[in-house]
Amino acid sequence: MPPQASGNSSDYPLPASDIPPEVRSQLDPWVAGFIGLSGEQANERVRERWSEIEWPSLMALRDTLLKFEVQGISKTHSGFAIKAHRPGSDDPGIGDYWYLAGPMDRGEITRRLTPFGLEENEALRDFLFFFGGLAEDTKMSGHFVSGAEDWWVFDDSEGWGVDPQATDGYYDWEGSLRLFFARDGCQILVDRDGAAGWWIPEGTVTTETTSFDGFIRMFNKHRRSSRPFDPYPPDEDEE
């Protein structure tokens, strides 16, 4: 079934020393390591996690996201994550925040990619290790896959509202990984060749890039804006 809403979020600003024991017990060790840190120390902890990135497109994405500053720990759709904000945003939009939980195990990532035929896709494997679960919101959407409940196949399973006969490109993308769940209901799909496309619930799948490396570059370009990540261009008054 599709992911379900998790209720209201809770924010614990740095140094987050007031997090109650019942919440601390739910924290991933990497997230728990931010308790008691200053903003500068928290930013350095993120830099350390991403210091081993070697894939050029991921390095560029890292540099974009490191312009944000860690503010605290927040409850998200699937647990707890650190919260970062783009400094200097007078009227911040959804794209001026990101949330990140602790890293997934590399072996687990490979195991979960295998049914999709993507276990040899190095760019995707590294993306999921360093940025898996990256979110722009705390709700049930606006995030990449992370925990086991997020790994869904693109098909006409009950609850997803996919009509094969009414969806242009459905059979080209059937069986793909649903990688990103946008806030407006659209989803990024990744096929066995690493191509990425937007599934738009109104009835189409549009190919955006023919390689996952290309998708990383596309996402990085979008993440420099304040808009949520979705397939629609900004309105004229937003440009």
Secondary structure, DSSP 4 states (H G I P E B T S, - for coil): ----------EEETT-TT--HHHHTTS-HHHHTTTT--HHHHHHHHHHHTTT--SHHHHHHHHHHTTSEEEEEEEETTEEEEEEE-TT-SS--GGGEEEE-PPPPHHHHHHHHGGGT-TT-HHHHHHHHHHTT-BSSSSSSSEE--SGGG-EE-S--TTS---GGGSBTHHHHTT-EEEEE-TTS-EEEE-TTS-EEEEETTTEEEEEESSHHHHHHHHHHHHTSSS-S-SSPPPGGG-
